[in-house]
């Protein structure tokens, strides 16, 4: 069962993140270089701990996240003429078996699907995010300057950097007004085309996604992470697609249940 509430502390932090981010905008998708040149691994340098199992709290866009909206229902997204044409042409019954499902499970769409994350270190400079939805895996690489050449992929190539409060990262988004001990910034490129929403709202292989993982702790000991997401796509979007997702930490993995990609 996916919870559907937003904690008070998380709501305050979300408002701060959203206002600062929306005012600043995302104008440069290049990942930030680490500010600390010391030969320390990303794992050792981490200002926050994101490891563990997290369950999504569906507190915005409920009908689009829990169900597939009708064709042409794209009021949430600022599409250009080509984007609207693609969205209007979408139909599950006309899509080859498995393709529609896979399109929704790409990096720019999968985090909004209701489900769970298992975040853990793959090695000292690679943070791994396993998603039970579609049995997908995202990898965040620290100390990298950009995506390698080669074919684009469903999950793309993600470059990560730790940022602490009081600093402004490249990408035009500043977190300096938010009283936090630190957060994780991730820039994902090299994406293959997919869907932002289940009803065929497209993003292209030119899309770039910037995310901020912001931890929140409640007085009762509950832990949350807000994932502020910005998707830019010159092919289909007229404005950056901005959303904030909320995940609550679970005590263990007893509810972890990876499921294969299935049609809607």
Buried (B, 14 or more C-beta within 10 A) or exposed (E): EBBBEBBEBBBEBBEBBBEBBBEBBBEBBBBBEBEEEEEEEBBEBBBBEBBBBBBBBBBBBEEBBEEBBEBEBBEBBEBBEEBBEBBEEBEBEEBEEEEBBBBBBBBBBBBBBBBBBBBEBEEEBBBBBBBBBBEBEBBBBBEBEEBEEEEBBBBBBBBBBBBBBEEBBBBBBBBEEBEBEBBBBBBBBBBBBBBBBBBBBBBBBBBBBBBBBBBBBEEEEEBBBBBBBBBBBEBBBEEBBBBBBBBBBBEEEEEBEBEEBEEE
